[in-house]
Amino acid sequence: MASSISYKDQFIWMANRNFSGMVDFLLVIAPETATTPEERILIERFREATKAFFPGYSFKIEREFSSLEERKFWCRCFYNLARAIFLRKVGNQENDFWQSIAIGEAFVVARFLTESVREMERNWSPTTDDSLRAEEFYGKLSNIKI
């Protein structure tokens, strides 16, 4: 039995252990990502909802994150989670066999969420830790004097 995360007709199957770990890691990253009191409320609502998750859970984005603002926030969180795993900020650091799979799974879910937002706001892009770092890097390049 495996858990799944889906958006409309797209889905990703995950080992139950991976799903559980992703939820746990997400609850570590989300408070660092939250910038408003409303987003902190979303975290607590999600934390409460996770009590109903079980092995084989079918996580449907439309059901779990029903509002546009929720999807925007959790989209940022999933992208930031992929980065945090890559930077070894979350999870068991004694071994690394799990990281590439976990990064991929978090990224796929982030893409599902991006798509769900872009259906309503076509040109929307999340402001993630990666996008901020890229902006900082490329901004330095534009300051080069010739």
Residue pairs with C-beta under 8 A, 6 or more apart in sequence:
1 16
1 55
1 56
2 13
2 14
2 15
2 16
2 19
2 56
3 13
3 14
3 15
3 16
3 18
3 19
3 53
3 55
3 56
3 57
3 58
3 59
4 11
4 12
4 13
4 14
4 57
4 58
4 59
5 11
5 12
5 14
5 19
5 59
5 61
5 105
5 108
5 109
5 112
6 12
6 58
6 59
6 60
6 61
6 112
7 60
7 61
7 62
7 112
7 113
7 115
7 116
8 62
10 112
10 115
12 105
12 108
12 109
12 112
14 22
14 105
16 55
16 56
18 98
18 101
18 102
18 105
19 53
19 57
19 59
20 53
21 91
21 98
21 102
22 81
22 102
22 105
22 106
22 109
23 50
23 53
25 81
25 84
25 85
25 90
25 91
25 102
25 106
26 46
26 77
26 78
26 81
27 43
27 46
27 47
27 50
28 84
28 90
29 77
29 80
29 81
29 84
29 90
30 42
30 43
30 46
30 74
30 77
31 40
31 43
32 80
33 39
33 73
33 76
33 77
33 80
34 40
34 42
34 43
34 73
38 69
39 73
42 69
42 70
42 73
42 74
46 64
46 74
49 64
53 59
61 71
61 109
61 112
61 113
61 116
62 116
65 71
65 74
65 113
65 116
68 117
68 120
68 121
71 113
71 116
71 117
72 113
72 117
72 124
72 126
74 113
75 110
75 113
75 114
75 117
75 126
76 126
76 127
76 128
78 106
78 107
78 109
78 110
78 113
79 106
79 107
79 110
79 126
79 128
79 129
79 130
80 128
80 129
80 130
81 90
81 106
81 110
82 103
82 106
82 107
82 110
83 128
83 129
83 130
84 90
84 129
85 91
85 99
85 102
85 103
85 106
86 99
86 103
88 99
91 98
91 99
91 102
92 98
110 126
114 124
114 125
114 126
117 124
117 126
118 124
125 131
